[in-house]
Amino acid sequence: MTDANMSRKATMSEATTSRPITRPRLRAGLLTVFRILLGIFLLLGTIITGAQILGIMLGNSDLVVWAASLQDITCTIAGIAGVFSFALIYTIRGGAKAED
C-alpha cells in the first residue's frame, strides 16, 4: 500500500468514527441540564408557596391541597438537579480531589 492510500484510509476512518466527548463539552452539557432543572424546581417551589399562601388567605383548602400535590415532582426534579451538580464536580480539572 502506498503512503497516499494509507493516509487516505486513515482520514476516512477518522471521519467515520464519532468524536469522543471532551471534558469541556461534557461540562457544558451537564451545566445546561442542571440550569434547566434548577429553574424548573425553583419555579415549582415558588408556585407551591404562592398557592399555599393564597389558599390560606382565601380559606380555600382545595388550593392548599393542590399545591401540596406538586411537592413530589418538585422534590424529584430537585434530586435530579443535585445529581447533575454532583457530576459537575468531576468535570473540573483534577476531578473531585480536595484542595490543599
C-alpha positions as CSV (number, residue, x, y, z in Angstrom):
1,M,0.0,0.0,0.0
2,T,1.4,3.4,-0.9
3,D,1.7,6.3,1.6
4,A,-1.1,8.2,-0.2
5,N,-3.5,5.2,0.2
6,M,-2.6,4.8,3.9
7,S,-3.1,8.4,4.7
8,R,-6.4,8.5,2.8
9,K,-7.6,5.3,4.6
10,A,-6.6,6.9,8.0
11,T,-8.5,10.1,7.1
12,M,-11.6,8.1,6.2
13,S,-11.6,6.0,9.4
14,E,-11.2,9.2,11.5
15,A,-14.1,10.7,9.7
16,T,-16.4,7.7,10.3
17,T,-15.7,7.4,14.0
18,S,-17.6,9.5,16.4
19,R,-15.8,12.3,18.2
20,P,-15.2,11.5,21.8
21,I,-16.9,13.7,24.4
22,T,-14.3,16.0,25.7
23,R,-14.4,17.4,29.3
24,P,-15.4,20.9,28.3
25,R,-18.3,19.6,26.1
26,L,-19.4,17.3,28.9
27,R,-19.2,20.1,31.4
28,A,-21.3,22.4,29.1
29,G,-23.9,19.8,28.7
30,L,-24.2,18.9,32.4
31,L,-24.3,22.6,33.2
32,T,-27.1,23.3,30.7
33,V,-29.2,20.4,32.0
34,F,-28.5,21.5,35.7
35,R,-29.6,25.1,35.0
36,I,-32.8,24.0,33.3
37,L,-33.7,21.6,36.2
38,L,-32.8,24.3,38.7
39,G,-35.1,26.8,37.0
40,I,-37.9,24.3,36.9
41,F,-37.7,23.3,40.5
42,L,-37.3,26.9,41.7
43,L,-40.4,27.8,39.7
44,L,-42.4,24.9,41.1
45,G,-41.3,25.8,44.6
46,T,-42.5,29.4,44.1
47,I,-45.8,28.1,42.7
48,I,-46.3,25.8,45.7
49,T,-45.5,28.5,48.2
50,G,-47.6,31.1,46.5
51,A,-50.6,28.8,46.1
52,Q,-50.5,27.7,49.7
53,I,-50.2,31.3,50.9
54,L,-53.1,32.3,48.7
55,G,-55.1,29.3,49.8
56,I,-54.7,30.1,53.4
57,M,-55.6,33.8,52.9
58,L,-58.7,32.9,50.9
59,G,-59.6,30.0,53.1
60,N,-59.6,27.7,50.1
61,S,-58.4,24.3,51.3
62,D,-58.5,22.8,47.7
63,L,-55.8,25.3,46.6
64,V,-53.6,24.3,49.5
65,V,-54.1,20.6,48.8
66,W,-53.4,21.1,45.0
67,A,-50.2,22.9,45.9
68,A,-49.2,20.1,48.2
69,S,-49.7,17.6,45.3
70,L,-46.9,19.3,43.4
71,Q,-44.3,18.6,46.1
72,D,-43.4,15.1,44.9
73,I,-42.5,16.2,41.4
74,T,-40.6,19.2,42.7
75,C,-38.5,17.1,45.1
76,T,-37.8,14.6,42.3
77,I,-36.6,17.4,40.0
78,A,-34.5,18.9,42.8
79,G,-32.9,15.5,43.4
80,I,-32.1,15.0,39.7
81,A,-30.6,18.5,39.7
82,G,-28.5,17.5,42.7
83,V,-27.1,14.5,40.8
84,F,-26.1,16.7,37.9
85,S,-24.4,19.2,40.2
86,F,-22.5,16.3,41.8
87,A,-21.5,15.1,38.3
88,L,-20.2,18.6,37.5
89,I,-17.5,18.2,40.2
90,Y,-15.9,15.5,38.1
91,T,-15.6,17.8,35.0
92,I,-13.4,20.3,36.8
93,R,-9.7,19.8,36.2
94,G,-8.4,17.4,38.9
95,G,-11.7,15.7,39.5
96,A,-13.1,15.6,43.0
97,K,-9.8,15.9,44.7
98,A,-9.8,18.0,47.8
99,E,-7.9,21.2,47.5
100,D,-5.0,21.6,49.9
